[in-house]
Amino acid sequence: MASIKKLAALALLGLAACSAQSGAKPKSASSGPKIAEPWTGDPYPSTYHAYPGVPTLVTDVTILDGEGARIDDGQILFADGKVVALGQSVPAPAGATVIDGKGKWVTPGIIDIHSHLGDYPSPGVKALSDGNEATAPTTPDVWAEHSIWPQDPGFSRALANGGVTTLQILPGSANLMGGRSAVIKNVYSRTVQGMKFPGAAYGLKMACGENPKRVYGGKGREPSTRMGNIAVDRATWAKAVEYRRKWDKYEKDGGEAPARDIGMDTLAGVLAGKILVHNHCYRADEMAIVLDMAKEFGYHVASFQHSVEAYKIPDLLKAADTCASVWADWYGFKMESYDGIPENLALLERSGACATIHSDDPNGIQHLNQEIAKARASGLRMGIDIPREVAWKWASYNPAKALGIADRTGSLKPGKMADVVLWNGDPFSSYTRPEKVWIDGALLYDMHDPKRRPVSDFELGQIGEGDVK
């Protein structure tokens, strides 16, 4: 009898549970569709389309593939915007354009991971100075692409004189968090969306050291010291962690969507691994602190920019999988740059750390090939012999890796974008310049063809009403 009573009680409990479940309200009190986490989308998507190209075979040429390999007297074929094949002998398809590369060199297009073209364009006048939103210590809400002027003559100079096919355009370094960067293809376009590298991750420009403390300390505001820099950073990241927590809870449970905060969207995107951090930092001790702060809040530093003391901490950089983007020989122009040495790149390469060349300059971007030549020569003088084919990684593959696009560009591998430069000699020579430049297989510059020398509308000038026929 006790057993029957127990079964009856269990049955009643089950009916009660079913009744409660049938009358339960759904977890989400929202009647509309759920909003996706805002940092997963792009409200300003790329509209880039490659310019038309033709199947092209370059023969009898020295090839540096960008990943450390070299082919002498080689051939390379690209078609339909992609690298098809390279080696000692590559058959040309019917109708392909064949270029004799005797005495010339082929490399992947240069990728400048640190540029301000477009948001500090030429002419360098106040009306066009749009790179620093120096109104608050942290401005993660601003996006560099909303300042980029596609008419900047610097883009065509970088293409024709420097063989630069891809750039990261960053905000300036007045602020601890200066805003989002944009990765662009170096093509002519009426809009910045028409230049944006399809599918490339956004970056967050951060800065440590002298710049933010000088800008805001001079105004009597925090930060005015290096400890103030880190204090403001940490407080801001703590808010970002809480902002992301609210969105994660909404994603899981539904209900009322959290209020949008455009700056926090960017920082939450960093915490989710969707947006890459590129941190302006000079001193080794500060880079180490930033790496610790990244561990504290759970984000990854993709690169340190300038990093003139990177040679002091190659082990830390390698362990963190963080690239160092450096100049060949800029140093001493302020206290935090005083310990810069020209052997920086060579020492980083010998240690196995990821290192890249970069410009941060509208003139320097026109001869980054010569900058890596200088860095390589500095290594040779101290007994570090880095082959040319390895050194070219500093200009193409390593920056592509730091930008998260190495699977698509940065080296000459079958299936990758045909971003290719034909140099009229050894690109490590100061007498060499680009002869032809292809982006996605389209010939966009040819030193022998005036029609293949891109000029922006700004440089072409305007036609007066009286001149119109």
Buried (B, 14 or more C-beta within 10 A) or exposed (E): EEEEEEEEEEEEEEEEEEEEEEEEEEEEEBEEEEEEBBBEEEEEEBBBEBBEBEBBBBBBBBBBBBBBBBBEEBBBBBBEBBBBBBEEEBEBEEEBEEBEBEEBBBBBBBBBBBBBBBBBBBEEEEEBBBBBBBEBBBBBBBBBBEBBBBBBBBBBBBBBBBBBBBBBBBBBBBBBBBBBBBBBBBBBBEEBBBBBBBEBBBBBBBBBBBBBBBBBBEEEEBBBEBEBBBEBBEEBBEBBBEBBEBBBEBEEEBBEBBEEBEBBBBBBBBBBEBBBBBBBBBBBEBBBBBBEBBEEBEBBBBBBBBBBBBBBBBEBBBEBEBBBBBBBBBBEEEEBBEBBBBBBBBBBBBBEBBBBBBBBBBEBBBBBBBBBBBBBBBBEEEEBEBEBBBBBBBBBBBBBBBBBBBEBBBBBBEEBBBBBBBBBBBBBBEEBBBBBBBBBBBBBBBBEEEEBBBEBEBEEEEEEEEEEE
